[in-house]
């Protein structure tokens, strides 16, 4: 059984600026960066060049707008490059027990739910992605199909959770 590392241990292993990502998330970031660099930024540079031909910069709203858009996109490109450079690709889980990258079907509070266990950078519970650092993610790690356990939810009540299926990524 592979146990999740504590946050402090992850920081020691990967440094404070590491970004834990699934291989799919890393590919999405790379595609986004490519699109920004090859399509969106050149269009903004073209808009800026056109605005330069319009004359007086002090009263040129197009110029100011294009400069602001260029600054925003450059910031976004820089941020994506940093995330990609510092990415730590997390391994997919197995179909036998819940791990990082596993997709889990379970019953809780009388409802069937599905979550995918991901790194903290990809966490988005509204889309079914929870971090393995989250309280519920920690509670799920290492469980197997058929396991039942009690989970204290954020409101303080205890709920019974039953694991129905595990799929690896």
N, C-alpha and C positions, 0 to 999 in steps of 0.2 A: 504494500500500500504506500502510495506516495503522498506524504502529508504536505499541506501548504506551508510555505515559509511565513514567518512573522514579518510584518512590515519592516521592522528594524533590520532583520536579516536580509530582506530583499534590497534595502538601501545599501547595506554593506557589499552585497554581491554585485549589484548593478549600478550603484551610485545614485545620488539623489535626483538626477535628471533622466533616469531611464524611463521608458514608456513601454509597459507590457502590452503587447498586441498579439492577436491571433494572426496567422499568415494571411487570412482574407482581409483583415483590417489594414494590414501593412500594404497589401496590393491596392486597396481602395485609396489609401493616402498617396501612393505613388501615382495612380491614375489621376487623382485630383491635382497633384503638383504638376504633372505633365500637361494637363488641360490648361491650368493657370498660366504656365510658362509659354505654351505654344499657341494658345488661342486668345485668352482673355487679356494678358498683359500686352501683346503686340497691338491689339485693337485699341487699348487705352493709350499706348504710345502714339499710335496714329492719330487719335483724337487730340492728344496734346500737341502734336506737330501741327495739326490743322489750326488749333486755337492760337498757336504762336504767330500764325500768318495774319491773324485778325487785328494785330496792332497793340495798342496801349494795354499793358498788363494790369494796371491799377483798376481799370473798369471792365476787365474781360472776365465775365462770369464763367464762360466755357473753359478758359484757361485754369481758373481756380478749381473748378469742378474736376477737370481732368487730372490736375496735380493731386487733388485729394484722393481720387479713385486710384491713381498710380501708387500713392503712398499706402493706401489700404491693402492693395493687392500685393505690393512688395512685402508688407508686414505679414500677410497671410502666407506668402511663399517662404519667407524666412522661418516662420513658425512650423510649417510643414516639413521643411528641410531638417530642422532641429528634431522634430518628432521622429522622422525617418532615421536620422543619424543615430539617435539615442534609443531606437526601438530594440526591445528584447522580445523576440518571437517566442510565444508560449506554446508548448506542445499540446496537441489534442489529447483529450481524455480517452480512456478505453471504454468499451461497451459493457465491461464487467462492473466497474465502479466509477462513481462520479469523480471527475477531475477537471482541471482547466480545459476548456474546449468541449466539454460534454453538454449535450442537450438533454434535459431531464423532464419527464412527465411525472406529475405527482398529484395526489389529492391533499387538499388542505382546506379546512373550514367548509367541507362539503362540496368543494369545487375542484374540477380538474384544471391544473395549470401547467404551463411549460416555461422553463427558463433555460437559457444557455449560460454556462459559467465562463466568464471572460476576465481579462485584466481590468484594472481600475480605469484605464483610458477609454475603454469601450463600453463601460457600464451605462445602461439606459433601461431601467426597469420597465418603462412604458412600452418598450419594444421587445421585452422579454430577455434582456441581457443583464445579468447581475455579476458584480465583481466577486471573485473568490475571497476578497478581503472583507466583504460585507458580512454582517452577522448571519444572515440566512445562507449566504454562500459558504461561510465557514461551517455552518451546521450541515450542509449538504455534502461537503467534501468527504470522499471515502465511503459513502453509503452505496448500497447495492439494491437491485430490484427486489422488492418485497420488504425492505427494511421499513420499520416504523419508528418514529421518534417524536418527542415533544419539543415544540419550539415556542419560545416566549417572544411574541411579536412586539413591535415598538410601543404599542399601547399597554403592554404589560400582561395581556391575557395569554394563556398557554393554549396552543393548538396542536392537534395530532397531525403529523405529516406521514404519508405513505408513498414510497417510491414505486411508480408503476412501470417506467421504461427509461432506459439510458441509451442514448445514441452518441457515438463518437463523431468528431468532425473530420 
